Amino acid sequence: MTATPGATATTPATHRGRDPQRRRAILEAADSVIQRDGPDASMAAIAGEAGISKPVLYRHFGDKSGLYRALAERHVEELLARVRSELHGDAELTARARSTIGAYLGMIRANLNLYRFLMHRATAEDPRTHSDVGLMVRRLGEELAELLRREGQVPDPVRAQLLAHAAVGMVQAAGEWLLDQPELAPDLVIEDLTRAVVRVLSGAGDAQPGSRAGRS
């Protein structure tokens, strides 16, 4: 018997599991369920939204952890791409810090349930997802450190790494805290965080070109 295009009965399971269009459709179904149900979204509900069974869901992603990692890559990378676009702009440091922080907090506020699902549930349940997300965030710190060094803000590479990761960690921690503070005005939060971040990044004044402070 000759298989017709699109027939799944004769398609090996490994091939079905790698179908990028089908995976994308399942991820979009997962997005819808998570946006609706939040961190408590179940695998059964996600499978039902996608019109498949849980075994078929796991066939595409290996297991629940595989789905977590796919969702993390899909959404955390999108978040960081938006942040990078602001970070690498042409404005001066304070303006870029303000727009970068605003982009980050804005995307979190617009996708609260997805953020909570990924950062609280998925990373807590799956060590590999926790590691993947941590690596993505660390890459942002590395990029910021290189930017500071290249632009002469913090010429010393070690101090650039230290201050960049401190700034990224501060904004991430503040964003977590803000999830439970919906009454705070976003503009005021962004301004306060911008001042704090710029103060951290410019706190290496003794490392500026031509300065000898802090050197033995």
Summary of the structure (lengths in Angstrom):
residues: 216
radius of gyration: 21.5
end to end distance: 81.7
largest distance: 81.7
contacts: 623
relative contact order: 0.09
helix: 76%
strand: 0%
